[in-house]
Amino acid sequence: MRHLMSPLDFSVEEVAQLLDLARDIEASPEKYAHICDGKKLATIFYEPSTRTRLSFEAAMMNLGGNVLGFSSAASSSASKGESVADTIRMISCYADICAIRHPKEGAPMVASMHSSIPVINAGDGGHQHPTQTLTDLMTIRSLKGRLDNITIGLCGDLKFGRTVHSLINALVRYENVKFILISPEELKLPGYVREDVIKKNGYEYKEVERLEEVMPELDILYMTRVQQERFFNEEDYVRMKDFYILDNAKMSLARPDMLVLHPLPRVNEIAVEVDADPRAVYFKQVQYGVYVRMALILTLLELKG
């Protein structure tokens, strides 16, 4: 039995196999429509989510399975003080596989240690978000044709952004990836990611504050929102939330084949006018997320064959 806690839980070869399976699901969804008949996915979300939770649920239903779970800690026995360990023991009696999101870093790992079914980390605090990373990798590989030899700009909240941390961890396993870190001083990438992941692995990076100055260099621009829920006070959030707004004027500086990704939800860091630009692929990214999660469910349940 395997769990998915981090993007690094799968080798580069296993990631390639997973993305190949996701592409096959995209091409021939009818082939997979009943492969999870009689199986149940539990989505236990202690933190609000739209895309990730519904994506998991859509994925399981597309495979013919059923879903159960809760969408906030308040609607679960956590509000009565039940531990994550006890909750997962109970969930293991009801479901075949579980996706958990929790505001505390490491909570999904605790769940996996007490579970008798596969557990998927659907986001833990500012730490990891492996299924979003797999979605990002599928989006880049599908639309660029490769995961190596790219320059990626990561823009916005690099301090608290678990999607950014997960993606960097995944991309340092591919050759000739250059990172451009675009953020205000207060939201810079933490040293443990910058030094222990990028620099230690010998990858090139630079840190800048102005998005405009690096737009012409980018193959990928990964925008992120400033996350209000990670701030300790409202003043800091208000001061930072409009630091970067991607609009048509900035897009005019970019290469014709640059892609704009965003893990969503967006607030106002991408102007609505950009949605019409064919380089804006964040809604395609959402669809890829369903295929990736379908492939992951099949892989962890050992049903892909």
Secondary structure, 3 states (H helix, E strand, C coil): CCCECCHHHCCHHHHHHHHHHHHHHHHCHHHHCCCCCCCEEEEEECCCCCHHHHHHHHHHHHCCCEEEEECCHHHCHHHHCCCHHHHHHHHCCCCCEEEEEECCCCHHHHHHHCCCCCEEEEEECCCECHHHHHHHHHHHHHHHCCCCCEEEEEECCCCCCHHHHHHHHHHCCCCCEEEEEECCHHHCCCHHHHHHHHHCCCCCEEEECCCCCCHHHCCEEEECCCCHHHCCCHHHHHHHCCCCCECHHHHCCCCCCCEEECCCCCCCCECHHHHHCCCECHHHHHHHHHHHHHHHHHHHCCCCC
